[in-house]
Amino acid sequence: MIGQHSRLTAVLAISVVSLFLTMTVGFADEVNGPLLVLPEKSFDFGYVPQNTSISHNFVLKNEGTDSLFILNIKPG
C-alpha cells in the first residue's frame, strides 16, 4: 500500500508541474514571444519502494520567437 502511495504522489507531482507550466505559457495559433512545448507531459515511475530516490529528466522546448524564462517551478 505504501508503494502505491509513493507512485501516486510522484505521478501527481509531475502532472501538477506540467499543468502549471502549460497554464503559465498558454496557447495561440501564432505565437509572438516564447512558447513552451513539453513533448512528455507525464511519466509513470511504476512501483517505487519506500525511501528510494527516483528521478526523471523532462525536456522543455521553446518553440516561440523570443527567449523563454522559467523563473519558478513548484512540484505538487
C-alpha positions as YAML, in Angstrom:
chain: A
units: angstrom
residues:
- id: 1
  name: MET
  ca: [0.00, 0.00, 0.00]
- id: 2
  name: ILE
  ca: [2.82, 2.42, 0.80]
- id: 3
  name: GLY
  ca: [4.43, 1.74, -2.61]
- id: 4
  name: GLN
  ca: [1.21, 2.67, -4.38]
- id: 5
  name: HIS
  ca: [1.03, 5.89, -2.36]
- id: 6
  name: SER
  ca: [4.60, 6.84, -3.39]
- id: 7
  name: ARG
  ca: [3.82, 6.10, -7.03]
- id: 8
  name: LEU
  ca: [0.61, 8.13, -6.93]
- id: 9
  name: THR
  ca: [2.38, 11.04, -5.25]
- id: 10
  name: ALA
  ca: [5.15, 11.05, -7.88]
- id: 11
  name: VAL
  ca: [2.71, 10.93, -10.80]
- id: 12
  name: LEU
  ca: [0.54, 13.63, -9.22]
- id: 13
  name: ALA
  ca: [3.52, 15.92, -8.62]
- id: 14
  name: ILE
  ca: [4.68, 15.61, -12.23]
- id: 15
  name: SER
  ca: [1.17, 16.21, -13.53]
- id: 16
  name: VAL
  ca: [0.77, 19.36, -11.42]
- id: 17
  name: VAL
  ca: [4.11, 20.76, -12.65]
- id: 18
  name: SER
  ca: [3.15, 20.03, -16.27]
- id: 19
  name: LEU
  ca: [-0.24, 21.68, -15.82]
- id: 20
  name: PHE
  ca: [1.31, 24.73, -14.16]
- id: 21
  name: LEU
  ca: [3.84, 25.19, -16.98]
- id: 22
  name: THR
  ca: [1.15, 24.77, -19.63]
- id: 23
  name: MET
  ca: [-1.17, 27.29, -17.95]
- id: 24
  name: THR
  ca: [1.65, 29.81, -17.46]
- id: 25
  name: VAL
  ca: [2.57, 30.00, -21.13]
- id: 26
  name: GLY
  ca: [-0.87, 29.47, -22.71]
- id: 27
  name: PHE
  ca: [-1.73, 28.55, -26.27]
- id: 28
  name: ALA
  ca: [-2.18, 30.50, -29.50]
- id: 29
  name: ASP
  ca: [-2.21, 29.75, -33.22]
- id: 30
  name: GLU
  ca: [0.52, 32.29, -33.91]
- id: 31
  name: VAL
  ca: [2.97, 32.95, -31.13]
- id: 32
  name: ASN
  ca: [4.74, 36.27, -30.90]
- id: 33
  name: GLY
  ca: [7.01, 35.57, -27.97]
- id: 34
  name: PRO
  ca: [8.07, 32.44, -26.08]
- id: 35
  name: LEU
  ca: [6.20, 29.14, -26.47]
- id: 36
  name: LEU
  ca: [6.87, 26.30, -24.03]
- id: 37
  name: VAL
  ca: [6.46, 22.82, -25.51]
- id: 38
  name: LEU
  ca: [6.59, 19.69, -23.35]
- id: 39
  name: PRO
  ca: [6.96, 16.59, -25.56]
- id: 40
  name: GLU
  ca: [6.46, 14.39, -22.48]
- id: 41
  name: LYS
  ca: [3.84, 15.77, -20.06]
- id: 42
  name: SER
  ca: [3.87, 12.90, -17.55]
- id: 43
  name: PHE
  ca: [5.99, 9.94, -16.52]
- id: 44
  name: ASP
  ca: [4.90, 6.85, -14.61]
- id: 45
  name: PHE
  ca: [7.63, 5.70, -12.24]
- id: 46
  name: GLY
  ca: [5.84, 2.43, -11.62]
- id: 47
  name: TYR
  ca: [6.36, 0.78, -8.26]
- id: 48
  name: VAL
  ca: [8.71, 2.79, -6.03]
- id: 49
  name: PRO
  ca: [9.80, 1.21, -2.75]
- id: 50
  name: GLN
  ca: [9.69, 3.44, 0.31]
- id: 51
  name: ASN
  ca: [12.84, 5.55, 0.99]
- id: 52
  name: THR
  ca: [14.02, 5.19, -2.62]
- id: 53
  name: SER
  ca: [15.40, 8.14, -4.57]
- id: 54
  name: ILE
  ca: [13.96, 8.48, -8.05]
- id: 55
  name: SER
  ca: [14.43, 11.00, -10.82]
- id: 56
  name: HIS
  ca: [13.39, 11.67, -14.40]
- id: 57
  name: ASN
  ca: [14.50, 14.38, -16.81]
- id: 58
  name: PHE
  ca: [11.85, 16.30, -18.71]
- id: 59
  name: VAL
  ca: [12.77, 18.12, -21.92]
- id: 60
  name: LEU
  ca: [11.44, 21.67, -22.16]
- id: 61
  name: LYS
  ca: [11.48, 23.27, -25.63]
- id: 62
  name: ASN
  ca: [10.99, 26.89, -26.56]
- id: 63
  name: GLU
  ca: [9.35, 26.93, -29.99]
- id: 64
  name: GLY
  ca: [8.44, 30.59, -29.84]
- id: 65
  name: THR
  ca: [10.04, 33.66, -31.33]
- id: 66
  name: ASP
  ca: [11.57, 35.08, -28.13]
- id: 67
  name: SER
  ca: [13.52, 33.89, -25.10]
- id: 68
  name: LEU
  ca: [11.65, 31.75, -22.57]
- id: 69
  name: PHE
  ca: [12.47, 32.34, -18.92]
- id: 70
  name: ILE
  ca: [11.31, 29.77, -16.35]
- id: 71
  name: LEU
  ca: [11.55, 31.65, -13.09]
- id: 72
  name: ASN
  ca: [9.89, 29.24, -10.68]
- id: 73
  name: ILE
  ca: [8.72, 25.62, -10.58]
- id: 74
  name: LYS
  ca: [6.76, 24.20, -7.66]
- id: 75
  name: PRO
  ca: [6.06, 20.46, -7.57]
- id: 76
  name: GLY
  ca: [2.68, 19.35, -6.29]
...
